[in-house]
Each structure stands twice: as C-alpha cells, then as structure tokens.
C-alpha cells in the first residue's frame, strides 16, 4: 500500500496486524541498590512495569510476553497475578539479544538461536505477525508515541524499525547511524569511535519488526564486542545483510523514553509523569495552587472547578468530585470526596 493511502493506526489496526508486545525485565537493577526488582519500584503510584504493560494494552497488542530472570521471585509473583501474560525466564543474562532469544520459547513455530537459554514459565504460545519490543523500565512512554512509530514503520515498509530520540549531550546510549529513513547500524557507546559518539540520535531500545525477520537476525548474533554480550542492536546490520528493509523513526520528546537505572532517574521519570498529570487536570478545569508542590498519583480523579491547595498529597484511588476545596497540606489516600465538600488544611484521610 502506498504511503499516501496509509492512515494512522488505531487500536483495531494493531490488533488486525497481529502485533505482540515483548517486555524485557530481567535486568538486575544493581544501581537501584534495592532488594525490590527494579521494574517493581513505584512511579506515580504504579509499579514501573505496570506502566509499560498498560501502554501495550492500550495500543492493542495482541499478546504480551515478559522476559525475567529466575532470581526474581517477587517479580514472578507479580506477573503470576496477570494470567493473560506470557512469561519466559532468561538463564544467562548475556545482553539484550540474549534476552529476546530467550523469549523464543514464548512464540509458536520459532526456532531459538543456538545460544538461547530460556524457557516458558507462564502462558500459551504466542502467534503473531509483528513484535514490539520495549524495556520494563521506561514508564513515561505514551501510547500515542508507539502508535506513531508503528505508523511510520508501515509507511516506510520496514521489516524492522527502531525508535530513536535526539538526546542533548548523550551519554551511555547506543548511537543510530542513518541515511535518510534507513537505519544502517546502531553502535553501542563502548564500541563507538569519537565520530560516532558525536551523533545525537540515540536508541530508545524500542523495536518494531516482523517476527520472522527478527528471529532470523537473532540467529546471527555473536558476543564479539566490548561487553562480551549479545547485542539486540546488532540485529539491524544482520537484517540488512539478509536483504530486509530497516528504518529509523525519530521521537518528538526524548525525555519520554528515558530509562530508569537508579533512584535519581526514578525521580526524573516520576516528575515527568506527574507534571503531565497536573497539566491534564488543569486543562480539564481543576485549579492547582502552586501546582509543582502537589503530589498526585496517576489514578487520582478530580472533578471540574475543584481547588487543590498547595502541598497536598493525593494518592491511590482517590476520587474528588466537582467544586471541592482540598486544604493546603492535606493527605488523601484511596479517599472519596463528594462534590462540593471542603477538606480543611492539614487533613489526613486514608481509606
């Protein structure tokens, strides 16, 4: 189909395409310095991983697989509560390519690469045409951005596409080498020369690909690099070698795709999401006094013409009706406030 005939995909379009999501969540998260798995750390009231899973559901992913390691009992327990998910265990933790290779156990009719060491622990085999890969530690990614990425990949008839972002003063990211819409290579920073490190188009880690193309490229991976790992990003060059079309798409807001590796980045992600939540509330008719001083979880609901005074902390499933006034410094958790009510300053209401 010519690009002039393409339309922006809706949820139904992705369902018809047969797109499965794959979330990589096996990382140790050692920089978090915590006994809690990194992807279970809460951000704006939800575990990080929940943000990713919710986003994939909202764009209509046909099925969703999650890759974990076998030393994360808390994470396995969390996923076991979601029977709709398919879960694979990555045994060796030899990089992102190894993680996706371990997920071969989740997909019907897929031959795992020779180095793959993974097994399915939950769910039925996934049958799909396309796969959308993302990490479990990027909670700020918006459904609209992923839909735009898929639309662009389809318009360019990409067999494999990677979502990129322009990062000011990039550090630690793989650099995307492009020619027009074509993606020629992704070079990890530790393997890059000075000229390549000067490129500011960086890899978000989000890939959209035909399943057969992805796993054909995975078959060719080797750990011949500075970190002795199987890089998922090397699939770009291998797919091109096999004759497939590989494209890049540039995201509008790089901050949306920032990963979380430590508590500072966790705070950055929460700040970004909470700023978006506050903005949405104010545009919908809610007054926030000294907005940046107010903590508001994502699931909090507030009606029009309500006023939230400075320093409030609103969390959980709190619901505030229309025309309410919540006094300064109040703490509300899982609380329902009927329309027209006034909550005195410094109140603590926890249900």
N, C-alpha and C positions, 0 to 999 in steps of 0.2 A: 504493500500500500504506500503510495507517495506521501511525503510528509505533509503536503497541503491538505490531505484528506484526514490526517490524524487529529484526534481530539484529546484533550486532557483526560487521562483515565480516571474513572470513578472507582469506588469500591467494587462495584459489579464487574468492571472491566478487569481488575486484577483477579477476581475470582474466576472469571471466564478464562483468563490467561493460564491459570493454574500455577500461581506463584506461592511457593512455600518460604517461610522465614527460617533462618538459622541464626541462633544467637550463641556467640562464643563467650562462655562464662567460667572457664577452667583456670583462669589466672590465679596465682597465689595472693596477689594484692599485698605483698610484703611491706610496701611503703605506707600502707594504712596503719601498720603496727596495731593489729587488732585480731582477736580470736574469731570475730564475725567475718564470714566471707565478704569480700569487697562489694559484690553486687547486691548484698542484702542490707547495706548501710542505707538508712532512710534519707531521702531528699524530698523536702516539702511534703512530708507526711506519708511517703510511699517508699518501699524498697527500690533501689536503683533499677534492679532487674524488672520490677513491675512496670516501670515507665516504658521500657523497651517492648515488653510483651503487649502492653496496652496499645502502643503505637502500631505494632504489627497487626493486631486485631482490627484496629480502626481503618487500616488501608485494605483490609480484606484478604490477608494472607490465608491461603487455603489450609495449610497446616503449619505448625511451628515446632522446630526442633531446637533443643538446647544442649550444648556440649559442656560437661562439667568434668571434674576430676573425682577420683574415688576417695579422696581425703577431705571431702566437704559434706559431712553428714547433715549439717544444718541446711545447706543448700538443697541437698537431695530431698530432705523432708519438706522444704518449702515447695519444691516442684511436684512432689507426690500429691500435694493437695490440689493440683491442677491436672486432672486426668486427661484433659484434651491435649496436653503437651507430649511430645516425644523427646526422650532424653537419652543421650549417649555419654559414656564415660571415656575420656581421653586418658590413656595409660601413661604415655611417655612425656608429655608436655615439652615437645621439641618444636615449638613455634606455632604460628597461626595456620600454616599449611598443614601441619600435623593435626591440629585441632579439627579442621574441616575434613581431613582424610579420615579421622576417627569417626566423623559423622556419617561416613558411607554406610555404616551399619543401620542408619535410620531410613535409607532410601531404597525403595523396591527396584531391583534389577540393576543396581550399581555395583561395579567391581571395585573393591577398595584398592588403593595404591599399595605397592609392595611393602612400604614402610609403615603403613597404617596399623595402629594398635588401639582399637576401640571396640566397645560393644554396647548394644542397646539394653537399657535397664527399664524403659517405660515407653508405652505407646505402640501403635501399629505402624507397619511400614508406610512411609510417605510416598505417594505417587504424585509427581508434579512435572511441569514443563520448564519452569524457571525457579531460580532460587535467589533470595535476597538475604545477604549475609551482613550482620552487624554485631558489634560487641555489646555486652551487657552492662557496660559502664559509661554509656553515653545517654544519660536520662533526658537531656534537653532536646533531642531530635524530634522534630514536629512531623506529623503525618503528611502535611501538605508538601514538605520538602522531599519526602520519599516519593510521593506521587509525581512530583515534577521531575525527579531523577528518572523514574521509570518511563515517563512520557518521553523524555529526551532520548533515552536509550532506544526506545522503539522507533522514534522518528529517524534516528541515525542507523537503524537496522543493526544494532550492535548485538553480537553474540555474547560479549562480556563487556560490562561497563563499570567504571569506578567513579565514585563521587569524590570530588576534590574540593578544597577550600583554600582561599588566599589568606595566609596567616602572617600578620606583621611580625617581623623578626622571628621566623620559625626556628624551633629547636626541638629535636627529638623525633620529628615527623619524617616519614618517607616522602621523597620529592617525586612529583609526577612530570615526566618528560613527554611533551605533547607536540603534535604537528596538526594545527587546526583542531578538529574534533577528535582526531586519532590520538590514542594513548600508546606511546612507543615503549615506555618502561616506567616502573616505579623503583627508585633506588633508595634503600634504607640509609639513614644518615650515617651510620657507622661504616657503610661501604661507599659513601659518596666522596667525590673529589670536590675541590673548592668551587668549581663552576657549577656543579650540580647542587651543592648546598646553597648556592645563591638563589635558586629557584624558590619562589614563594607559594607555588601551587602544591599543596600538601595532601596526602592521602588521609581521608576520614576513616578508612577501614570498611566502608560500606560498598558492597559489590552486588550488582545485579547481573545474572548470567543464565544462559541455558544450562540446564543440569548436565547434559551430556558433554558440553564444551568444558565446563568447569572441571569435571572429574577426569576428562581426557588430559587437561593441562596438569592436574594434580599428579597424574601418573609419572610426569616427567621431572618433578621436583627433586632437588638434591640439597644437602645441607652445606654446600660449599660456599660459605660466607663468613663474615667476621664473628657471628654469634653461633655458628655451627647449628643452625636451625633450618627447618623447612619453612621458607617464607611464602605465605599465601600470595604476596605481591608478585612473586616470580611467575605466577600463572599468566600475567599479562604478556610477557615475552613468549612463553610456551604456547599460548593460544594463538598469537600472531604467527609463530613458526608453523603451527598446524593449519594455517590458512584462514583463521577466523577473524572477524572484524571486532576490534577492541577500541572502545571510545571512552572519553573522559567527559564528565559533567561538572560544572563549577557551581557550588552552593552560593546562596546570596549572603548568608551570615555565618562566618566561620565559628563564632562563639557557640552556636547551636550544636556544634559537633565536637566540642572539647571533651576528651575522656577524663575520667576520674582515677587518679593513681595515688593520691594522698589526701589528707584532711583539708589542705588548702584548696585543692581542686574541687573537692566535695563542696566546700563553702561557695566557691565560684559558681558551680552548677546550680546550687540552691538559690543563690542570689539572682541568677539569670531567670530561673523558672518563677521565682516569687515576684520579680519585677513584672514579668509577663502577666501573672495572675492579678496583681494590683492594677495594672493598666486595663485589663479586660473588665474588671469590676468598675473602675471609674468611668470607662466608656459606656458601661451599661446603666449608669445612673446612681452609683454609690459614691458617697463622699468619704475620702480617707484623709484625716488630718495628719500632717507630717507623714505622708504615705510610707516613706522608707523606714520609719520606726515601727511599722506594724508587721507582725509575723502572721502570714495567712497560708495554711495548708491548701493544697490543690483541690481537695474535695469539699472545702467550705463553700456554702451557698449564702449569698446576701441579696436581699430584695432591693428594689429601687427606692430612692430617697432615704435610705438608711445612712446614718453617720457613724463612722468608726473613729473614735478619738485616738490620739497618739499613744504609742507604747502598748497597744493591745496585742494579745497573743491568741489567735483563733486557730484551733487545730481539730484534727479528726473529722467527724461527720457533722460538725456544727452547721446549723441552719438558722439564719437570721432573716426574719420576714421584712416586709416593706415598712418604711417610715420609722425604723428603730433608731435609738441612740445608744451606742455602747461606750460607756465612760472610759476615760483615759486609764491606761494601765491594767485593764481588766483581762482576765484569763478565762477563756471558754474552750472546753474540750467536749466534743460529742454532745453539744447542748443545743436545744431548740428554743429560739426566742420568737414569740408570736409577734405578728405585725403590730406596730405602734407602741411596743414596750420600750422602756428605758432601763438600762442596766447601769447602776451607779458606778462611779470611778472605783478602781482597785478591787472590783468584784472578782471572785473565783468561783466559777460554775463548771463543775466536772461531772459528767454523767457516765 
